[in-house]
Amino acid sequence: MSTITFSSTQDTVNSSGALSLPFYIYAVVFASFCITVGLIWDISWHTSIGRDGLFSPPHLATYIGAVTSGLFSGYYVLRLTFAGRNEEKQQSINFWKVFYGSLGALFCIWGAFTMITSAPFDDWWHNTFGLDVQILSPPHTVLLLGMVTIQFGAMVSVMALQNRESITSTYSKKTLATCFMLSSGFLLVMLFTIASEYLDRHDMHSTLFYQVAGGLFPLFLVAVSCASTTKWGATRMASVYMALMALMVWILPLFHAEPKLGPVLNHITHYQSFHFPLLLIFPAMAIDWLNQRLEGKLSIVKALVIGAVFILVLFTVQWPFGDFLTTVNARNWFFGTTSWYFGSDPNYQYRYKFYDEATGATLITGLGIAVVLAFLSTWLGLTWGRWMKSVKR
């Protein structure tokens, strides 16, 4: 097992002969995890209990992530600036003509400041306007921006070491690959959560569902597939997303929760879970496989093929899975489809039905638009992936 140290000047050799990672890498990946868990818990809290305070348990989880990210990244920057070796500074970026640090550490620091700033703004918003009815309210948008910045910073921090690793062979490749898998997977959970209002099980037979998915997910899955040192980077990313989302569906309802606001139309006694994960692992596997098979091809060709296949695979698995989620067989603790907001009528006609079902020409046209969006998203993902492979600071 690797020995954890605080900085590269204190790195020690583990049993395999490789140096352990700088401690701030573990800290920012842990911070990304706290933020993800705290966000999903907070959504479940609003669905089950209603109004929360500034220091509610889900908020504290996200604050722990922000503080951990900011403190350890800040320590890394200050140590490198005032006590770092010249060779360390040459492998870093200089900003404000004073400080030295990695690009990922700077993202984490900025994200931490943004998150902490959004907390009193969110509390004031609740006190002034009441309970949020949407995920993307102004204070939540600021908060989510900070969260995504920290999670992206965690991924970039690992990437920089991973890309230098190919030259220096300093750190454990297995440990780096694991940290990259976790940090990218936590980011994917965040992205799904942000867009979840369009990706609910009630929307799985609408073309908008596939258009949103096609415009969002290939960008990140393809970029990670390109940047990963393993052949199955996107698949590993999607597996972390699915595992964490499923665990939150299974664990949260085990705990007691009762509504604290009215009107209470749906009487509950336990936490109502968030969404069961999308089956993204299947299109992610297709992305990884195609990235290997199409190596050396023009980016536009790869983007066309990967974008079209992404929509095809996602449609093939998610459309019938959506059918299943509306049946009686899915109304259990495993899939969490019985979870329902306390302020909604439990007999609502669309509780176990689709809001919209596209058919015929509408379906074909809508999926065609989804393919175009997936092509553009994939092309950007390929470009972003090449940039990610070049990050070494």
N, C-alpha and C positions, 0 to 999 in steps of 0.2 A: 504494500500500500504506500502511496506517495506521502512524503512528509510535507506538510503545509508550512510555508514561510511567508514573511511579510513583504519581501522585496527581492528583486533579482540579485542584489548584492549579498543576500543571505541564502540563496538557493542551495539546497542540499541534494545529494545524490540518493535516489531511491534504489530499491532492490534490483531494478532492471538496468541500472547504470545511467538513467536519464535524470535530469534535474526536475524537481517539482515545480509546478507553476507558481508564479507570483500570487500571493494570497488575495490581492484585489480582484483577480480573475474569478476565483471562487465566490468572492463577496458579491460581485455584480451579477453573476449568474443566479446566486441565491436571491438577490434583490429582485431580479426579473421574475423569479418564481413567486415571491411574496406578493408582488404587484398583480400577477395573474390570478392567484388564489383570492386575494382581497377583492378584486373587481367582480369576479363571479359570485363570491359570497355577498357582496354588496347588492348585486342585482337580486339575488335570492332573498336578501333581507327586505328589500323594498317590496318584493312580491308577497312576502309572508307576514311581515311585521308593519311595514309602512315607513313612517317618519323615523329617521335616525339622527343622532347627534354628531357633533364634530369628532368626538372620540368614541364612536361606536366600534365594536370589535372588527368589522370589515375594514373600516377606515384605518384603524391602527395597523392592520396587516399591510395596507398599501403604504402607510407612513414609514413602517419598518423598512420596506423596500426602498423608499426614497432616501431615508436617512442613511441606510447601509451603503447604498450606491454613492451618495454624495460624500460621505465621510471617508470611505476607503479609496475612492477615486481621487478625492482631494488630498489625502495623505500621500498617495502615490505621486501625484503631481508635485507636491511640496518637497517630498524626499528626493525626487529626481532633480528638481530645480536647485536645491541647496546642498544636497549631499550625494548627487549622482556622479558616476564616472563619466569621462568624456565620451567613451564608446557608447554608453547608455544614452547620452544626450543626442548623439549622432543618429541613433535609431528612433528618436522621438521627433515631435514637431515643436517648434518654438512659437508661442503666441504672446501678444502684447509686449514682445521684445524682452520679456522677463522670464516667463514660465516655460517649463518643458513638460511634455506629457504625451501620452498616446491619443490618437483620434477618438478611440472608444471611451477613454477616461473623460475627455472633454464632453462628449455626448452625455455621459452619465451625470456629470456635474450640472450641465445645463438642464437636463431632464429633472434632476432632483429639485433645483430651484423653481422650476415651472410647477412641479407637483405641489410643493410646499406653499407656493403663492396661490394656487387654485383653491386650497382648503378653506381659508376664511371667505373667499369669494363664493364658494359653494354654500357655506353655512349662511352667509348673508342672503343669497338667492332663495334658499329654502324659507328663511324667516320672512322674506318680503313677498314672495310669490307662491309659496306653498310647495307641495310635493311635485317632483318632476314627473312629467308624463312621457318623456322621451329620453333615450340614452344621450343624444347629442344636444343637450342644453348648453348654453354658453359656458358656464363653469365646468361642466363635464367635458366639453371640447378642449378647454385649456388643460384639464387634468389628464385627459387621454393623450394629448400631445406630449405632455411630460412623461407619461408612462411609456409610450412608444419610443420616445427618444432614449430613455434609459435602457429599454430592451434592445433597441438597435445598437446602442453603445456597448452593451454586454456582448452582443454577437460580433461587433467590429473588434472589440478587445481580443476575443479569442481568435478571430480571423488574422489579425496582425501577427500574432505568435505562430499561428498555423502556417502562414505564408513564409515567415522567416524560417520556420522549422524545416522547410524543404531545402534550405541552404545550410543551416547551422546544425541541424539534428540535435538540438539541445534538450528539448522537452519530450515527454512521453507522447507518442502519436495517438495512442489509445485514449489517454486522458484528454488531449486536445479535441479529438473527434467527439468524445462524449460531451464535453462542455459546449461544443459547437451545435451538436444535436439538441441539447437541452435548451440553449439560448434561442435557437431558431424556432424550436417547437413552441416555446412560451410566447414568442412574438406572433406565431400563427394563431394561437388562441386569442390573443389580443385583437388581431385583425378580424377574426370571425365575430368576436363580441361586438366590435364597432359596427359591423355590417349586419348584425343578427336580426334587425328589424325587417330585413328583406330576405332572410335565409331561414325563417321559421319553418317548421314542418307543415304549416298550413299553406305555405307558398311553393311547395315542391312540385306542383303541377302548373305553375305559372312560368311564362317565359322570362319574366323579370328576375326570377330566382337564378336562372342560368346565365343571364346577362350580367348580373352583379357578381356572381361567382367567377364567370369568365373574365371579367374586367379586373378582378382583384387577385385571385389566388395564383394564376400562372406567373404573375410578376415576381412573387416571392418564392414560390416553389422552384421555378426555373433558375432564378438567381442563386438560390442555395444549392441546387443541383450542380450548377457550374462551379461554384466556389468551394464546395466540399472536397476534402481529400479522399473521401470514400466514393464508391460508385453509386451509392444509394442515398445521397444526401437529402433529396426531397422526400423519399420514403421514410427516412428516419425522422425528419421534421414532422411529417404528417402522423407518424406513430406516436410521438410525444403529445401532439395536439389531441389525438383521439383518446389516449390513455388518461390525460389530465381531465379532459371534459367529461369522460365517462365516470371517473372517480368522483368528481364533484356531484354528478347526478346521483351516484349511489350513496355517498357519505352524508351530504347535507340533510336529507330527509330523516336521518337517524336522530336528529336533535329537535328538541321542543321549540316551538315558535307559535305565537298567537298575534293576531292583528292588534295594533295600537291606535289605528285610525278608523273612522267610519266613512261611508257605510260599509258594513261587512255583509256581503251577499254570499260569499263562499266561506263557510266556517271551517277553519283548519286548526290543527294542533301541532303541526310539524313544518319544518322548512319546506318550501316548494322549490324544486330543483330548476336549474337552467336547462338549456336545450341539450338533447343527446347529440353527440358529434356527427357531423357530416362524414360520409364515407370517402374522405379525401385521400386515404391511403392508396386507393386503386388508381385514380388519375396521377397521383404522385409516382407510383411505380412505373406507369407508362411514360412519364416525363423523364425519369432516370434512364429507362431502357432506350428511349429515343435519343437522348443526349449522347449515349454511348454509340448507338448505331449510326447517327448522323454526324459524328465527329469529322470535322474538316469541310462540311458543307457550308454554303453561304448562309448567313444569319437569316435572311428573308425566307429561305427554303425551310430551315429548321423551325422558324416561327410559324409558318403556314401549317406545317405538319403537326407540330406539338400543340398549337392552338386548337386545331380541328379535332385532334385525338383527345385532348383534355375534355372538350365539351361532349364528345361522343361517349367517352368512358363515364364521365360524371352523370350524363343523362341515363345511360344504360343501368347504372347501379342505384342512382338516387331516386329516379322516378318510381320504380317498383318498391323501393324501400319506403318512400313516402306513402304509397298505398298501404303497406304493412302497418306503418305507424298510426294510421287512422282506424285500424281494426281493433276488435276487443282483445285479440291476442297480445297487443302491445301495451295494454293498459295495466302495467305492473311497475314494480320498483326498478326493474332493470332498465327500461327505456324511459321512465319518468314522464310519460305522456299524460298521466292523471294530474300532474301539478298544474295549478290554476291560481291566478291572482285573486286575493281575498275580496277585492272590490268588483269582481266580474261575476255575472250570473252563471252559476254552475250548469244551468240548462241552456246556455247559449247555443244556438243552432249550428254554429261553426266550430264548436269546441273540438269535435272529432271529424271535421270535414275540411276540405280545401276552400280557401277564400275564392280562388279562381282556378278554372281548369281550361287550359289552352288546348284546342283541337284543330285539326285540318290545316288550312292555310295560315291561320294565326300562329299555330305551333311551329310550322316550318319557317315562316318569316322570322318569328322571334328567336328561334334557334340559330338561324342564319346571322342575325345581329349578334348573338352571343359568340359565334365563331369569329366574327370580325373583331369583337372586343377582346377575345382570348388571343387572337393573333397579335394585336397591338400590345397586349399585356405581356405576351411571351417575348416579343421583340425587345421590349424595354427590359424584361428580365434577363435576356441574354447579354444586353449591353451592361446592365448593372452587375451581372455575375462576373463579367470580365474585369470590371472595376474592382470588385470585391477581391478577386484573386491578386490584384496588384497592390492591395493595402498591406504595408509592412511596418507602419508606425502607429 
